[in-house]
Amino acid sequence: MEQRYIIEQDIDAGSFTLKEMAETDVGKFSILHQESFELDRIKEAVEAGAEAVINVVRNHNFFPARFSAHLLADGIISLLADGKPSAKLNFCDNDALEGHEEEVVEEMVDSEKELVEIDQLLEEDDAPDAEIEP
């Protein structure tokens, strides 16, 4: 699915607005979510790096996946560095998911190995314990 973030800073009002949009029809986007932040808080996060920006924009109402969160953080950092009032960030989440396919497969293999090791620990020995008579 095609998605878009529109990020805007209003220096006079001291606010920073983030709009998450998704393509609902070919070439037509609808707003999924809009969030406003204090511009000073965003600027402080930008100085601390991309992870800090992600931590500021993620909240109970807005929690983008890691790949789109990094795209968003990079866009916010670029916007503030360039001094532009707004920017549009476009991406296709299908492309992002294809890039992470190998990591998921590797994690599954590790999990299967761990599962076998746990099963071996849980297997009982064939030798019965000494029986205790009452």
C-alpha positions in Angstrom: 0.0 0.0 0.0 1.2 3.5 -0.8 1.6 5.7 2.2 2.5 9.3 2.9 3.6 11.4 5.8 3.2 15.1 5.6 5.3 17.0 8.2 4.9 20.7 8.8 6.5 23.1 11.2 4.9 26.4 12.2 7.7 28.5 13.7 5.4 31.3 14.7 3.0 29.0 16.6 5.8 26.8 17.9 4.1 23.7 16.6 5.0 20.7 14.6 2.3 18.7 12.8 2.5 15.2 11.5 -0.1 13.7 9.2 -0.2 10.0 8.2 -2.0 9.3 5.0 -2.8 6.1 3.0 -3.8 5.6 -0.6 -7.5 4.7 -0.7 -7.9 4.7 -4.5 -5.3 5.2 -7.3 -3.8 8.6 -6.6 -6.2 9.5 -3.8 -4.9 9.7 -0.2 -6.9 10.0 3.0 -5.7 11.1 6.3 -5.4 8.3 8.8 -4.0 10.2 11.7 -2.9 13.7 12.6 -0.7 14.6 15.6 0.7 17.9 16.8 3.8 18.4 18.9 5.7 21.3 20.5 8.3 22.4 18.0 10.9 22.8 20.7 10.4 19.2 21.8 11.0 18.0 18.2 14.1 20.1 17.8 15.5 18.7 21.1 14.9 15.1 19.8 16.5 15.9 16.4 19.7 17.0 18.3 19.7 13.7 20.1 19.3 11.6 16.9 16.8 9.5 15.0 16.0 7.1 17.8 15.1 10.1 20.0 12.8 11.5 17.3 11.1 8.1 17.0 10.5 8.0 20.7 8.9 11.5 20.7 6.5 10.8 17.8 5.5 7.3 18.9 2.7 7.4 21.4 -0.5 5.6 22.4 -2.3 6.9 19.3 0.4 6.8 16.8 2.9 3.9 16.6 4.5 3.4 13.1 6.4 0.2 12.3 10.1 0.4 12.6 10.8 0.8 8.9 8.4 3.7 8.5 9.4 5.2 11.8 13.0 5.5 10.6 11.8 7.0 7.3 9.8 9.5 9.3 12.6 10.4 11.6 15.0 10.9 8.7 12.4 13.2 7.0 11.9 15.2 10.2 15.7 15.7 10.7 16.1 16.8 7.0 13.1 19.2 7.2 14.5 21.0 10.3 18.1 21.0 8.8 16.9 22.5 5.5 14.6 25.0 7.3 11.7 24.2 5.0 8.1 24.7 6.3 6.9 21.3 5.2 7.7 18.0 3.4 6.0 15.0 2.0 7.5 11.5 2.6 6.1 8.8 0.3 6.8 5.1 0.6 5.3 1.7 -0.2 5.1 -0.5 2.8 5.2 -3.6 0.5 8.8 -2.6 -0.6 9.8 -2.2 3.0 8.4 -5.6 4.0 10.3 -7.3 1.2 13.6 -6.0 2.6 12.9 -7.6 6.0 12.0 -11.1 4.8 15.4 -12.7 5.3 15.6 -11.4 8.9 12.2 -13.0 9.8 13.2 -16.4 8.3 16.5 -16.3 10.2 14.6 -15.6 13.4 12.3 -18.5 12.8 15.2 -20.8 12.3 16.7 -19.7 15.6 13.4 -20.2 17.3 13.1 -23.7 15.9 16.5 -24.6 17.2 15.6 -23.2 20.6 12.4 -25.2 20.5 14.3 -28.5 19.8 16.7 -27.8 22.6 13.8 -27.1 25.0 12.1 -30.3 23.9 15.3 -32.3 24.6 15.5 -30.9 28.1 11.9 -31.9 28.8 12.2 -35.5 27.6 12.1 -38.0 30.4 14.9 -40.6 30.9 13.9 -44.2 30.2 15.2 -45.3 33.7 12.4 -44.9 36.3 13.1 -43.3 39.6 13.5 -45.6 42.6 10.0 -46.5 43.8 9.2 -45.5 47.3 6.9 -47.8 49.2 4.5 -46.2 51.6 
